[in-house]
Amino acid sequence: MHLGLVALVVDDYDPAIAFFTDVLGFELAEDSPAVTNAGHTKRWVVVRPPGAETGILLARADGDRQAAVVGAQAGGRVGFFLRVDDFEVAFQRMVAANVTFVGEPRTEPYGRVVVFLDIAGNRWDLIGPA
């Protein structure tokens, strides 16, 4: 058993794809046309870190209720955790891409960490080895 996908509600597909692939270095695993339960057109868009089994389903907000959670999927807490082998390389790549960071990198017992915001405003931990 493994966790296959986690949905992340976004404003639009293409800017979200660009953020995850160009800025974070994820792979675009799938981008297929689909239809919502209400009959609206959508896309089935999956991104994932290279070599990972678990992916993120980028789901464009459909209606006011879904639009209200864009950027607040974890209620303002860090809700996503991106573990990298080389913290400094990943951090500097993200700085160069103008990613918004909340605070400065710090060392915790579990590793080197800094909070950043994704394209929608959700909080993530970037975590590397201590």
Secondary structure, 3 states (H helix, E strand, C coil): CCCCEEEEEECCHHHHHHHHHHHCCCEEEEEEEEECCCCCEEEEEEEECCCCCCEEEEEECCCHHHHCCCCCCCCCCEEEEEECCCHHHHHHHHHHCCCCEEEEEEEECCEEEEEEECCCCCEEEEEECC
